[in-house]
Amino acid sequence: MDIERRRLIAQECRDLITALVHHYDHGEADQAADLFVPDGLWVKSQVPYRGRVAITASFAAQPALLVLRHFTCNTLVSVHDEQNASA
């Protein structure tokens, strides 16, 4: 894989993380969960949630008065191949 393709994949991963925390912080559980594949896995406080229904429920479970603001920067993405990366 060439360096430009690797950079594009890494940027798409960073954009995905930014979108996830934005939706999560703004109480947009459905939009956050829609970023996962249908059988995706979200682990929150060491509790696994599999599938969009469970993931949506985990995001929606936040108390209405709780204000969350995640600060993300310097996200290191390791591109393993065309289909796999970790951050």
N, C-alpha and C positions, 0 to 999 in steps of 0.2 A: 504494500500500500504506500502511495507516495505521501510526502509530507503535507501537501495541501489537503488531501483527503483526511489525513489524521487530524489536522488543525480544525477542519470543518466539523468532524465528529466531536472533538473536544468542546468546541464552542456550542454545538447543539446540546451537549450534556450540561454545560454551565447554564444555558438558557432554560433548560428543563428544571434545574434546581431552583433558579430564580422564580420561575412561574409557580412551582410547587409552594415555596414558602410565601409568595405573595398571596396566593389563593387561601392558603392555610391561615395566614395572619389576618386576612380580611373576612374570615368566616364563610368562605365560599367552598364548602365541603364537596359539592358535586363537581365543581371545576377542578379542584385539586385531585380528586379520585379519578377523573377522566384522563389525567396524565399517565395513569398506569395501564398496562396491558390488562385484558379482562381477568386473567388469573394472577395478577401482580401481587407482590408481597410487600407490606409496609410493617415495619417493626417499630413500635412506640413504647418506650419504657419497658423494654424486653418482652413485650407482648406482641405476638405476630398476628397480623390481619391479612387474610388472603382473599382476593377478589374485590371488585369495585364496591359491592354492597357493604362488605365488612370495612373496607377502607373508608368509605363515605361515613359510615357510622362512627368510626374512630375520630374522624375530623369533626363531625357534628357534635360529638360528646363534650366539647369544650364548653364551660359555663359561659352564658351570654355576656356577662360583665367582665370576663377575663380578656385583657388586651395582650395580644402576642405580637411581637415584632422581632423577627429573626434578622440577624445581620450576617450576610454572607459575603466573603471576599477571599481572594487568593485561593480559589477552588482549584485544586490539582486534579486533573482528569488523566487517567492512564487508559489509553486506547489499546485494547488487546488485539482486536481484529474488527472487521466490518460490522459485526453484530454484538460485540461485547466491549464494554468499558467500565471502569470503576472510578469513583470520585470520593 
